[in-house]
Amino acid sequence: MGRKATVNLNLPTGMRARKRKTRNGIVTWYYFDTGGKPRKEIPLGNDYVKACQKWSELSLQKLDKAHQVTFVQALQRYMLEVVPNKAPKSQKDNHYQAKNLNLFFGGANPVLLEDIDAAHIREYFKWRHNAPVSANREMALFSHVWTYCRPAHWGYTSKESPSKDIKRNKEEPRAVYVEDYIYSILYKNGGQDLRDAMEIAMMLGQRPCDTVKIHTDHIQKGILSIKQNKTSHALRFVVTDRLQNIITRRAPDGGFLFLNKHKRKMNISNLEYRFDVARRLAIQNHPEHAEELAQIQFRDLRAKSATDKSLVSSDEEASKLMGHANVSMTKKVYIRRTRPLTPFEHSSGEIAE
C-alpha cells in the first residue's frame, strides 16, 4: 500500500503536483498518473482548472467497458468541472453537500451508478433524518450530478435518476417578520456601519452578499446597478436623496460602501458579526423583547423589505424589488404579512338573542 498523502489533498485521485523551478520562480505543474510500473505521468500543464478538465478526459478514456463508474467518481468530476462555474455561495454549499454524499455512496465499497436505485435514496433520507432540509439540498445535488451522467453529457448511464419519484422532506418557509419596533431597537443598538447596511437592505431588498458588495463605480448617471450573486439577475435602482446621503457618508472618496476594520471590502461574516453584537446589546437593553430579538437575522431584512413594499404597493412590485422571475416565489418565501382586514361592523342596536 502506498503512503497516505499529506499534501495537495485537493487533487483528484491520480493527479500529481510537481514543483518546478523556472525563470519566473517556482511553478506547480500537474500530471496524470497512469499507474503501473514503471510509472508514467502525462503532463496536464500548470493551470489547475484546465489540468482538472484534462484529468477528467483522461480518466474517462481509462475506463474500459468492463469498468463501471461509481457515483463518487461522477461527483468528483462534477465538483471539478461544473461547480467552479457557479456563484461563490453555491460553490460553498455544494462542497458541504458533497461531503455527505461521499460518505453515504463512497467508503470502502463505493456504489456503482448502475447499482443505485430508489431504495438507496430512501435510505439516504433515513440516514439524514436529523437534517431534513440539508438532505433535500444534498439530494438536489445528487440529481444534478446524475443529469450530467446521462448520455447528453458524460454518457456514464442511460438510467433515469433514482431520486426522480422519491418524495422530499417537507420544508416550512422561514416566517420571521421584523416588526418596526424591533427594527428600531436593533438600529439604535448598532454602529453607524450596521445602521447604514440595515437602511440599504430595507431600501433595496437585496441579499446580504449583494448589499456588502456595492461599489460607487456601480453608480452611473444616478442609477445604481446590482448583479445578484445567486441568480446573476441585473437590477437598476434610482439613487434617491436618502440613498445618496448614505453613499456619500460611507464612501466620500469612492469605493466599496462597507469596509471591515482592515479597510477592505466587508464580507458577510463581518456584517453578521456586527449584527450579532447589536442584537446582544438590544436584548440586554430590552429584555422584555428578548425572545423576538433572538429570532432575528440580518437576512430577515430582505423579507421585511418585500413585505413592506407589498403592503404599500403590490406583490408584483415587491417581486421586482427582490429580482424574482415570478411573483409566486416572493409570495411563498418573502411576503410574511398580509394587508390588515377591516372589522365587520354590524348594524346599530343589540344583536337579537
BADOVO-71611 format. One record per residue (C-alpha): x, y, z; residue in three letters; residue number from 1. Coordinates in Angstrom, 3 decimals. Example, Ala and Ser with C-alpha at 12.3 -4.5 7.8 and 13.67 -1.06 7.14 Angstrom:
// residues 2
site x:12.300 | y:-4.500 | z:7.800 | type:ALA | seq:1
site x:13.670 | y:-1.060 | z:7.140 | type:SER | seq:2
//
This chain:
// residues 353
site x:0.000 | y:0.000 | z:0.000 | type:MET | seq:1
site x:1.334 | y:3.441 | z:-0.913 | type:GLY | seq:2
site x:1.955 | y:6.204 | z:1.561 | type:ARG | seq:3
site x:-1.005 | y:8.323 | z:2.615 | type:LYS | seq:4
site x:-0.887 | y:11.782 | z:1.029 | type:ALA | seq:5
site x:-0.160 | y:14.672 | z:3.393 | type:THR | seq:6
site x:-0.002 | y:17.492 | z:0.826 | type:VAL | seq:7
site x:-2.094 | y:18.530 | z:-2.197 | type:ASN | seq:8
site x:-5.186 | y:16.945 | z:-0.643 | type:LEU | seq:9
site x:-7.390 | y:18.937 | z:-3.029 | type:ASN | seq:10
site x:-6.164 | y:16.932 | z:-6.028 | type:LEU | seq:11
site x:-8.425 | y:14.259 | z:-7.524 | type:PRO | seq:12
site x:-7.302 | y:10.641 | z:-7.445 | type:THR | seq:13
site x:-4.476 | y:10.026 | z:-9.901 | type:GLY | seq:14
site x:-3.401 | y:13.661 | z:-10.307 | type:MET | seq:15
site x:0.082 | y:14.622 | z:-9.156 | type:ARG | seq:16
site x:1.561 | y:18.067 | z:-8.489 | type:ALA | seq:17
site x:5.250 | y:18.745 | z:-9.045 | type:ARG | seq:18
site x:7.028 | y:22.000 | z:-8.251 | type:LYS | seq:19
site x:9.381 | y:23.150 | z:-10.996 | type:ARG | seq:20
site x:11.922 | y:25.964 | z:-10.907 | type:LYS | seq:21
site x:11.575 | y:28.429 | z:-13.791 | type:THR | seq:22
site x:12.892 | y:31.886 | z:-14.629 | type:ARG | seq:23
site x:9.705 | y:33.297 | z:-13.095 | type:ASN | seq:24
site x:10.166 | y:31.402 | z:-9.843 | type:GLY | seq:25
site x:8.638 | y:28.167 | z:-8.526 | type:ILE | seq:26
site x:5.715 | y:26.927 | z:-10.629 | type:VAL | seq:27
site x:3.423 | y:23.969 | z:-9.880 | type:THR | seq:28
site x:2.857 | y:21.577 | z:-12.792 | type:TRP | seq:29
site x:0.178 | y:18.894 | z:-12.793 | type:TYR | seq:30
site x:0.386 | y:15.345 | z:-14.141 | type:TYR | seq:31
site x:-1.950 | y:12.411 | z:-14.748 | type:PHE | seq:32
site x:-0.604 | y:9.234 | z:-13.123 | type:ASP | seq:33
site x:-1.461 | y:6.310 | z:-15.409 | type:THR | seq:34
site x:-0.324 | y:3.797 | z:-12.790 | type:GLY | seq:35
site x:1.684 | y:0.663 | z:-13.367 | type:GLY | seq:36
site x:5.437 | y:0.123 | z:-13.362 | type:LYS | seq:37
site x:7.460 | y:1.937 | z:-14.423 | type:PRO | seq:38
site x:5.306 | y:4.924 | z:-13.508 | type:ARG | seq:39
site x:4.139 | y:7.015 | z:-16.430 | type:LYS | seq:40
site x:2.825 | y:10.545 | z:-15.924 | type:GLU | seq:41
site x:1.086 | y:12.629 | z:-18.592 | type:ILE | seq:42
site x:1.666 | y:16.421 | z:-18.291 | type:PRO | seq:43
site x:-1.512 | y:18.439 | z:-17.704 | type:LEU | seq:44
site x:0.004 | y:21.936 | z:-17.573 | type:GLY | seq:45
site x:0.270 | y:24.477 | z:-14.759 | type:ASN | seq:46
site x:-3.314 | y:25.810 | z:-14.833 | type:ASP | seq:47
site x:-5.209 | y:23.927 | z:-12.110 | type:TYR | seq:48
site x:-8.694 | y:24.272 | z:-13.632 | type:VAL | seq:49
site x:-7.560 | y:23.211 | z:-17.124 | type:LYS | seq:50
site x:-5.494 | y:20.402 | z:-15.603 | type:ALA | seq:51
site x:-8.613 | y:19.106 | z:-13.821 | type:CYS | seq:52
site x:-10.547 | y:19.162 | z:-17.105 | type:GLN | seq:53
site x:-7.810 | y:17.169 | z:-18.858 | type:LYS | seq:54
site x:-7.696 | y:14.792 | z:-15.888 | type:TRP | seq:55
site x:-11.448 | y:14.177 | z:-16.313 | type:SER | seq:56
site x:-10.991 | y:13.407 | z:-20.020 | type:GLU | seq:57
site x:-8.087 | y:11.028 | z:-19.385 | type:LEU | seq:58
site x:-9.917 | y:9.321 | z:-16.516 | type:SER | seq:59
site x:-12.891 | y:8.699 | z:-18.799 | type:LEU | seq:60
site x:-10.640 | y:7.266 | z:-21.526 | type:GLN | seq:61
site x:-9.021 | y:4.986 | z:-18.961 | type:LYS | seq:62
site x:-12.357 | y:3.370 | z:-18.113 | type:LEU | seq:63
site x:-12.899 | y:0.325 | z:-20.318 | type:ASP | seq:64
site x:-16.246 | y:-1.328 | z:-20.902 | type:LYS | seq:65
site x:-15.703 | y:-3.732 | z:-18.013 | type:ALA | seq:66
site x:-15.123 | y:-0.898 | z:-15.587 | type:HIS | seq:67
site x:-18.240 | y:0.878 | z:-14.381 | type:GLN | seq:68
site x:-18.278 | y:4.322 | z:-12.886 | type:VAL | seq:69
site x:-19.118 | y:4.865 | z:-9.223 | type:THR | seq:70
site x:-21.220 | y:7.775 | z:-8.034 | type:PHE | seq:71
site x:-18.230 | y:9.107 | z:-6.113 | type:VAL | seq:72
site x:-16.210 | y:9.294 | z:-9.342 | type:GLN | seq:73
site x:-19.035 | y:11.114 | z:-11.096 | type:ALA | seq:74
site x:-19.421 | y:13.502 | z:-8.160 | type:LEU | seq:75
site x:-15.698 | y:14.213 | z:-8.186 | type:GLN | seq:76
site x:-15.803 | y:15.119 | z:-11.870 | type:ARG | seq:77
site x:-18.863 | y:17.322 | z:-11.272 | type:TYR | seq:78
site x:-17.082 | y:19.181 | z:-8.466 | type:MET | seq:79
site x:-14.097 | y:19.835 | z:-10.720 | type:LEU | seq:80
site x:-15.863 | y:20.783 | z:-13.938 | type:GLU | seq:81
site x:-19.306 | y:22.149 | z:-13.081 | type:VAL | seq:82
site x:-19.112 | y:23.666 | z:-9.603 | type:VAL | seq:83
site x:-16.357 | y:26.236 | z:-10.378 | type:PRO | seq:84
site x:-18.780 | y:27.930 | z:-12.798 | type:ASN | seq:85
site x:-21.391 | y:28.519 | z:-10.083 | type:LYS | seq:86
site x:-21.816 | y:31.532 | z:-7.799 | type:ALA | seq:87
site x:-19.472 | y:31.572 | z:-4.751 | type:PRO | seq:88
site x:-22.276 | y:30.784 | z:-2.287 | type:LYS | seq:89
site x:-23.458 | y:27.839 | z:-4.419 | type:SER | seq:90
site x:-19.897 | y:26.510 | z:-4.637 | type:GLN | seq:91
site x:-19.552 | y:26.631 | z:-0.861 | type:LYS | seq:92
site x:-22.900 | y:24.875 | z:-0.372 | type:ASP | seq:93
site x:-22.075 | y:22.172 | z:-2.943 | type:ASN | seq:94
site x:-18.766 | y:21.349 | z:-1.251 | type:HIS | seq:95
site x:-20.571 | y:20.882 | z:2.058 | type:TYR | seq:96
site x:-23.299 | y:18.761 | z:0.460 | type:GLN | seq:97
site x:-20.759 | y:16.640 | z:-1.420 | type:ALA | seq:98
site x:-19.138 | y:15.546 | z:1.846 | type:LYS | seq:99
site x:-22.307 | y:13.777 | z:2.970 | type:ASN | seq:100
site x:-22.975 | y:12.249 | z:-0.456 | type:LEU | seq:101
site x:-19.405 | y:10.923 | z:-0.484 | type:ASN | seq:102
site x:-19.848 | y:9.429 | z:2.974 | type:LEU | seq:103
site x:-23.021 | y:7.584 | z:2.014 | type:PHE | seq:104
site x:-22.187 | y:6.420 | z:-1.524 | type:PHE | seq:105
site x:-18.426 | y:6.051 | z:-1.034 | type:GLY | seq:106
site x:-16.389 | y:4.402 | z:1.693 | type:GLY | seq:107
site x:-14.584 | y:1.092 | z:1.319 | type:ALA | seq:108
site x:-17.093 | y:-0.146 | z:-1.281 | type:ASN | seq:109
site x:-18.230 | y:2.782 | z:-3.445 | type:PRO | seq:110
site x:-21.621 | y:2.238 | z:-5.063 | type:VAL | seq:111
site x:-21.695 | y:1.892 | z:-8.852 | type:LEU | seq:112
site x:-24.017 | y:4.231 | z:-10.704 | type:LEU | seq:113
site x:-25.821 | y:1.303 | z:-12.282 | type:GLU | seq:114
site x:-26.494 | y:-0.223 | z:-8.858 | type:ASP | seq:115
site x:-28.123 | y:2.836 | z:-7.312 | type:ILE | seq:116
site x:-31.906 | y:2.582 | z:-7.092 | type:ASP | seq:117
site x:-34.806 | y:4.171 | z:-5.240 | type:ALA | seq:118
site x:-34.044 | y:2.112 | z:-2.118 | type:ALA | seq:119
site x:-30.691 | y:3.887 | z:-1.771 | type:HIS | seq:120
site x:-32.426 | y:7.267 | z:-1.907 | type:ILE | seq:121
site x:-34.972 | y:6.296 | z:0.740 | type:ARG | seq:122
site x:-32.145 | y:5.032 | z:2.949 | type:GLU | seq:123
site x:-30.292 | y:8.307 | z:2.422 | type:TYR | seq:124
site x:-33.224 | y:10.311 | z:3.763 | type:PHE | seq:125
site x:-33.415 | y:7.979 | z:6.780 | type:LYS | seq:126
site x:-29.679 | y:8.380 | z:7.330 | type:TRP | seq:127
site x:-30.030 | y:12.188 | z:7.254 | type:ARG | seq:128
site x:-33.263 | y:12.312 | z:9.287 | type:HIS | seq:129
site x:-31.732 | y:14.793 | z:11.756 | type:ASN | seq:130
site x:-31.148 | y:17.340 | z:8.963 | type:ALA | seq:131
site x:-34.209 | y:17.120 | z:6.681 | type:PRO | seq:132
site x:-33.661 | y:20.421 | z:4.868 | type:VAL | seq:133
site x:-29.974 | y:19.684 | z:4.259 | type:SER | seq:134
site x:-30.957 | y:16.241 | z:2.974 | type:ALA | seq:135
site x:-33.208 | y:17.902 | z:0.383 | type:ASN | seq:136
site x:-30.355 | y:20.112 | z:-0.798 | type:ARG | seq:137
site x:-27.974 | y:17.161 | z:-0.975 | type:GLU | seq:138
site x:-30.465 | y:15.177 | z:-2.996 | type:MET | seq:139
site x:-30.856 | y:18.131 | z:-5.366 | type:ALA | seq:140
site x:-27.090 | y:17.975 | z:-5.920 | type:LEU | seq:141
site x:-27.338 | y:14.197 | z:-6.441 | type:PHE | seq:142
site x:-29.984 | y:14.758 | z:-9.134 | type:SER | seq:143
site x:-27.894 | y:17.371 | z:-10.909 | type:HIS | seq:144
site x:-24.828 | y:15.114 | z:-10.893 | type:VAL | seq:145
site x:-26.984 | y:12.322 | z:-12.313 | type:TRP | seq:146
site x:-28.155 | y:14.618 | z:-15.116 | type:THR | seq:147
site x:-24.524 | y:15.072 | z:-16.141 | type:TYR | seq:148
site x:-24.035 | y:11.293 | z:-16.060 | type:CYS | seq:149
site x:-26.715 | y:10.819 | z:-18.714 | type:ARG | seq:150
site x:-25.963 | y:10.386 | z:-22.467 | type:PRO | seq:151
site x:-26.441 | y:14.096 | z:-23.225 | type:ALA | seq:152
site x:-23.328 | y:14.896 | z:-21.181 | type:HIS | seq:153
site x:-20.821 | y:12.286 | z:-19.974 | type:TRP | seq:154
site x:-22.622 | y:9.135 | z:-21.027 | type:GLY | seq:155
site x:-21.953 | y:7.155 | z:-17.860 | type:TYR | seq:156
site x:-25.500 | y:5.783 | z:-17.613 | type:THR | seq:157
site x:-28.785 | y:5.766 | z:-19.506 | type:SER | seq:158
site x:-30.846 | y:5.182 | z:-16.347 | type:LYS | seq:159
site x:-33.169 | y:7.905 | z:-15.119 | type:GLU | seq:160
site x:-32.285 | y:9.384 | z:-11.761 | type:SER | seq:161
site x:-33.415 | y:7.029 | z:-8.979 | type:PRO | seq:162
site x:-34.373 | y:10.087 | z:-6.930 | type:SER | seq:163
site x:-36.931 | y:11.212 | z:-9.512 | type:LYS | seq:164
site x:-40.091 | y:9.910 | z:-7.826 | type:ASP | seq:165
site x:-38.913 | y:9.997 | z:-4.206 | type:ILE | seq:166
site x:-40.809 | y:12.485 | z:-2.061 | type:LYS | seq:167
site x:-38.600 | y:15.118 | z:-0.447 | type:ARG | seq:168
site x:-38.820 | y:16.197 | z:3.173 | type:ASN | seq:169
site x:-41.434 | y:18.843 | z:3.858 | type:LYS | seq:170
site x:-39.999 | y:22.335 | z:4.335 | type:GLU | seq:171
site x:-41.619 | y:25.294 | z:6.017 | type:GLU | seq:172
site x:-40.509 | y:28.701 | z:4.716 | type:PRO | seq:173
site x:-38.977 | y:30.989 | z:7.327 | type:ARG | seq:174
site x:-41.799 | y:33.055 | z:8.805 | type:ALA | seq:175
site x:-39.938 | y:35.594 | z:10.953 | type:VAL | seq:176
site x:-41.035 | y:39.176 | z:10.305 | type:TYR | seq:177
site x:-39.108 | y:42.122 | z:11.733 | type:VAL | seq:178
site x:-41.700 | y:44.401 | z:13.293 | type:GLU | seq:179
site x:-40.999 | y:48.135 | z:13.064 | type:ASP | seq:180
site x:-40.340 | y:48.490 | z:16.802 | type:TYR | seq:181
site x:-37.880 | y:45.565 | z:16.716 | type:ILE | seq:182
site x:-36.128 | y:47.106 | z:13.721 | type:TYR | seq:183
site x:-35.908 | y:50.409 | z:15.612 | type:SER | seq:184
site x:-34.382 | y:48.730 | z:18.685 | type:ILE | seq:185
site x:-31.758 | y:46.899 | z:16.611 | type:LEU | seq:186
site x:-30.985 | y:50.059 | z:14.641 | type:TYR | seq:187
site x:-30.391 | y:52.106 | z:17.797 | type:LYS | seq:188
site x:-28.043 | y:49.476 | z:19.241 | type:ASN | seq:189
site x:-25.923 | y:49.134 | z:16.103 | type:GLY | seq:190
site x:-22.882 | y:51.083 | z:14.964 | type:GLY | seq:191
site x:-23.109 | y:53.502 | z:12.048 | type:GLN | seq:192
site x:-21.881 | y:50.924 | z:9.503 | type:ASP | seq:193
site x:-24.585 | y:48.460 | z:10.590 | type:LEU | seq:194
site x:-27.249 | y:51.179 | z:10.588 | type:ARG | seq:195
site x:-26.348 | y:52.127 | z:7.037 | type:ASP | seq:196
site x:-26.326 | y:48.479 | z:5.953 | type:ALA | seq:197
site x:-29.760 | y:47.982 | z:7.511 | type:MET | seq:198
site x:-31.148 | y:51.028 | z:5.710 | type:GLU | seq:199
site x:-29.774 | y:49.935 | z:2.353 | type:ILE | seq:200
site x:-31.053 | y:46.389 | z:2.921 | type:ALA | seq:201
site x:-34.508 | y:47.822 | z:3.551 | type:MET | seq:202
site x:-34.427 | y:50.216 | z:0.601 | type:MET | seq:203
site x:-33.028 | y:47.799 | z:-1.980 | type:LEU | seq:204
site x:-34.281 | y:44.475 | z:-0.583 | type:GLY | seq:205
site x:-31.141 | y:42.594 | z:-1.585 | type:GLN | seq:206
site x:-29.375 | y:39.629 | z:-0.015 | type:ARG | seq:207
site x:-26.543 | y:40.367 | z:2.451 | type:PRO | seq:208
site x:-23.929 | y:39.252 | z:-0.106 | type:CYS | seq:209
site x:-25.266 | y:41.768 | z:-2.642 | type:ASP | seq:210
site x:-25.560 | y:44.526 | z:-0.056 | type:THR | seq:211
site x:-21.910 | y:44.400 | z:1.052 | type:VAL | seq:212
site x:-20.501 | y:44.371 | z:-2.488 | type:LYS | seq:213
site x:-21.978 | y:47.742 | z:-3.555 | type:ILE | seq:214
site x:-19.270 | y:49.997 | z:-5.018 | type:HIS | seq:215
site x:-19.549 | y:53.604 | z:-6.134 | type:THR | seq:216
site x:-18.451 | y:52.508 | z:-9.621 | type:ASP | seq:217
site x:-21.803 | y:50.713 | z:-9.845 | type:HIS | seq:218
site x:-23.490 | y:54.131 | z:-9.938 | type:ILE | seq:219
site x:-23.744 | y:55.782 | z:-13.343 | type:GLN | seq:220
site x:-25.961 | y:58.771 | z:-14.213 | type:LYS | seq:221
site x:-27.907 | y:58.473 | z:-10.986 | type:GLY | seq:222
site x:-28.580 | y:54.726 | z:-11.377 | type:ILE | seq:223
site x:-27.187 | y:52.037 | z:-9.076 | type:LEU | seq:224
site x:-26.760 | y:48.683 | z:-10.846 | type:SER | seq:225
site x:-26.611 | y:45.417 | z:-8.900 | type:ILE | seq:226
site x:-25.957 | y:41.991 | z:-10.383 | type:LYS | seq:227
site x:-27.242 | y:39.426 | z:-7.906 | type:GLN | seq:228
site x:-24.710 | y:36.788 | z:-6.887 | type:ASN | seq:229
site x:-27.199 | y:33.944 | z:-6.676 | type:LYS | seq:230
site x:-29.119 | y:34.397 | z:-9.924 | type:THR | seq:231
site x:-26.960 | y:36.881 | z:-11.887 | type:SER | seq:232
site x:-30.177 | y:38.896 | z:-12.278 | type:HIS | seq:233
site x:-29.387 | y:42.550 | z:-13.051 | type:ALA | seq:234
site x:-31.329 | y:45.226 | z:-11.168 | type:LEU | seq:235
site x:-31.222 | y:49.021 | z:-11.539 | type:ARG | seq:236
site x:-32.167 | y:51.435 | z:-8.745 | type:PHE | seq:237
site x:-32.695 | y:55.168 | z:-8.871 | type:VAL | seq:238
site x:-30.288 | y:56.834 | z:-6.419 | type:VAL | seq:239
site x:-32.706 | y:58.833 | z:-4.290 | type:THR | seq:240
site x:-31.593 | y:61.637 | z:-1.983 | type:ASP | seq:241
site x:-31.794 | y:59.336 | z:1.035 | type:ARG | seq:242
site x:-29.730 | y:56.649 | z:-0.682 | type:LEU | seq:243
site x:-27.206 | y:59.236 | z:-1.895 | type:GLN | seq:244
site x:-26.752 | y:60.523 | z:1.657 | type:ASN | seq:245
site x:-25.753 | y:57.037 | z:2.813 | type:ILE | seq:246
site x:-23.432 | y:56.544 | z:-0.161 | type:ILE | seq:247
site x:-21.722 | y:59.884 | z:0.479 | type:THR | seq:248
site x:-21.296 | y:59.072 | z:4.179 | type:ARG | seq:249
site x:-19.976 | y:55.576 | z:3.501 | type:ARG | seq:250
site x:-17.619 | y:56.341 | z:0.618 | type:ALA | seq:251
site x:-16.943 | y:60.093 | z:0.265 | type:PRO | seq:252
site x:-13.901 | y:59.374 | z:-1.934 | type:ASP | seq:253
site x:-15.451 | y:56.427 | z:-3.790 | type:GLY | seq:254
site x:-15.006 | y:52.689 | z:-3.355 | type:GLY | seq:255
site x:-16.930 | y:49.958 | z:-1.540 | type:PHE | seq:256
site x:-19.598 | y:51.283 | z:0.796 | type:LEU | seq:257
site x:-18.917 | y:48.761 | z:3.530 | type:PHE | seq:258
site x:-15.398 | y:48.088 | z:4.795 | type:LEU | seq:259
site x:-14.054 | y:45.875 | z:7.573 | type:ASN | seq:260
site x:-11.595 | y:47.011 | z:10.252 | type:LYS | seq:261
site x:-8.723 | y:46.475 | z:7.803 | type:HIS | seq:262
site x:-10.346 | y:48.905 | z:5.325 | type:LYS | seq:263
site x:-11.062 | y:46.088 | z:2.878 | type:ARG | seq:264
site x:-14.445 | y:45.111 | z:1.456 | type:LYS | seq:265
site x:-16.691 | y:43.794 | z:4.176 | type:MET | seq:266
site x:-17.834 | y:40.183 | z:3.765 | type:ASN | seq:267
site x:-20.988 | y:38.527 | z:5.054 | type:ILE | seq:268
site x:-19.242 | y:37.260 | z:8.211 | type:SER | seq:269
site x:-18.153 | y:40.814 | z:9.084 | type:ASN | seq:270
site x:-21.709 | y:42.058 | z:8.609 | type:LEU | seq:271
site x:-23.275 | y:39.230 | z:10.605 | type:GLU | seq:272
site x:-20.800 | y:39.797 | z:13.446 | type:TYR | seq:273
site x:-21.836 | y:43.458 | z:13.686 | type:ARG | seq:274
site x:-25.480 | y:42.406 | z:13.650 | type:PHE | seq:275
site x:-24.865 | y:39.817 | z:16.395 | type:ASP | seq:276
site x:-23.215 | y:42.452 | z:18.592 | type:VAL | seq:277
site x:-26.166 | y:44.846 | z:18.118 | type:ALA | seq:278
site x:-28.663 | y:42.052 | z:18.804 | type:ARG | seq:279
site x:-26.949 | y:41.036 | z:22.053 | type:ARG | seq:280
site x:-26.847 | y:44.660 | z:23.185 | type:LEU | seq:281
site x:-30.507 | y:45.101 | z:22.226 | type:ALA | seq:282
site x:-31.511 | y:42.046 | z:24.275 | type:ILE | seq:283
site x:-29.526 | y:43.373 | z:27.215 | type:GLN | seq:284
site x:-31.210 | y:46.780 | z:27.000 | type:ASN | seq:285
site x:-34.687 | y:45.461 | z:26.176 | type:HIS | seq:286
site x:-35.152 | y:42.115 | z:27.994 | type:PRO | seq:287
site x:-38.927 | y:42.410 | z:27.504 | type:GLU | seq:288
site x:-38.333 | y:41.799 | z:23.760 | type:HIS | seq:289
site x:-35.555 | y:39.229 | z:24.171 | type:ALA | seq:290
site x:-37.476 | y:36.362 | z:22.567 | type:GLU | seq:291
site x:-38.362 | y:38.350 | z:19.451 | type:GLU | seq:292
site x:-34.896 | y:39.868 | z:19.111 | type:LEU | seq:293
site x:-33.183 | y:36.480 | z:19.421 | type:ALA | seq:294
site x:-35.010 | y:35.182 | z:16.332 | type:GLN | seq:295
site x:-33.935 | y:37.990 | z:14.003 | type:ILE | seq:296
site x:-31.140 | y:37.596 | z:11.479 | type:GLN | seq:297
site x:-29.811 | y:40.238 | z:9.099 | type:PHE | seq:298
site x:-31.210 | y:38.285 | z:6.141 | type:ARG | seq:299
site x:-34.732 | y:38.814 | z:7.530 | type:ASP | seq:300
site x:-34.492 | y:42.446 | z:6.428 | type:LEU | seq:301
site x:-34.860 | y:41.258 | z:2.821 | type:ARG | seq:302
site x:-38.207 | y:39.698 | z:3.739 | type:ALA | seq:303
site x:-39.236 | y:42.820 | z:5.661 | type:LYS | seq:304
site x:-38.407 | y:44.924 | z:2.607 | type:SER | seq:305
site x:-40.518 | y:42.666 | z:0.375 | type:ALA | seq:306
site x:-43.385 | y:42.553 | z:2.848 | type:THR | seq:307
site x:-43.481 | y:46.291 | z:3.480 | type:ASP | seq:308
site x:-43.219 | y:47.008 | z:-0.253 | type:LYS | seq:309
site x:-46.128 | y:44.650 | z:-0.870 | type:SER | seq:310
site x:-48.259 | y:46.314 | z:1.804 | type:LEU | seq:311
site x:-47.782 | y:49.845 | z:0.448 | type:VAL | seq:312
site x:-47.704 | y:48.880 | z:-3.234 | type:SER | seq:313
site x:-48.324 | y:45.362 | z:-4.568 | type:SER | seq:314
site x:-46.949 | y:41.815 | z:-4.609 | type:ASP | seq:315
site x:-45.752 | y:42.420 | z:-8.163 | type:GLU | seq:316
site x:-43.702 | y:45.467 | z:-7.149 | type:GLU | seq:317
site x:-42.240 | y:43.506 | z:-4.233 | type:ALA | seq:318
site x:-41.276 | y:40.715 | z:-6.632 | type:SER | seq:319
site x:-39.471 | y:43.192 | z:-8.896 | type:LYS | seq:320
site x:-37.576 | y:44.541 | z:-5.881 | type:LEU | seq:321
site x:-36.444 | y:41.013 | z:-4.991 | type:MET | seq:322
site x:-35.340 | y:40.331 | z:-8.562 | type:GLY | seq:323
site x:-37.596 | y:37.282 | z:-8.869 | type:HIS | seq:324
site x:-38.671 | y:35.885 | z:-12.227 | type:ALA | seq:325
site x:-42.231 | y:35.401 | z:-10.960 | type:ASN | seq:326
site x:-44.298 | y:36.635 | z:-8.065 | type:VAL | seq:327
site x:-45.049 | y:33.161 | z:-6.647 | type:SER | seq:328
site x:-41.577 | y:32.846 | z:-5.075 | type:MET | seq:329
site x:-41.930 | y:36.279 | z:-3.472 | type:THR | seq:330
site x:-45.324 | y:35.408 | z:-2.017 | type:LYS | seq:331
site x:-44.242 | y:31.962 | z:-0.818 | type:LYS | seq:332
site x:-40.983 | y:32.920 | z:0.899 | type:VAL | seq:333
site x:-40.632 | y:36.661 | z:1.410 | type:TYR | seq:334
site x:-44.030 | y:38.251 | z:1.970 | type:ILE | seq:335
site x:-44.673 | y:37.474 | z:5.624 | type:ARG | seq:336
site x:-47.606 | y:39.746 | z:6.407 | type:ARG | seq:337
site x:-50.948 | y:40.293 | z:4.663 | type:THR | seq:338
site x:-52.909 | y:43.515 | z:4.449 | type:ARG | seq:339
site x:-54.967 | y:44.130 | z:7.593 | type:PRO | seq:340
site x:-58.646 | y:43.332 | z:7.388 | type:LEU | seq:341
site x:-61.398 | y:45.825 | z:8.199 | type:THR | seq:342
site x:-63.512 | y:44.519 | z:11.107 | type:PRO | seq:343
site x:-67.101 | y:43.690 | z:10.339 | type:PHE | seq:344
site x:-69.263 | y:46.318 | z:11.974 | type:GLU | seq:345
site x:-72.818 | y:45.132 | z:12.431 | type:HIS | seq:346
site x:-75.785 | y:47.471 | z:12.381 | type:SER | seq:347
site x:-76.522 | y:49.576 | z:15.443 | type:SER | seq:348
site x:-78.531 | y:48.060 | z:18.236 | type:GLY | seq:349
site x:-78.130 | y:44.881 | z:20.170 | type:GLU | seq:350
site x:-77.905 | y:41.545 | z:18.362 | type:ILE | seq:351
site x:-81.048 | y:39.553 | z:18.951 | type:ALA | seq:352
site x:-80.520 | y:36.639 | z:21.277 | type:GLU | seq:353
//
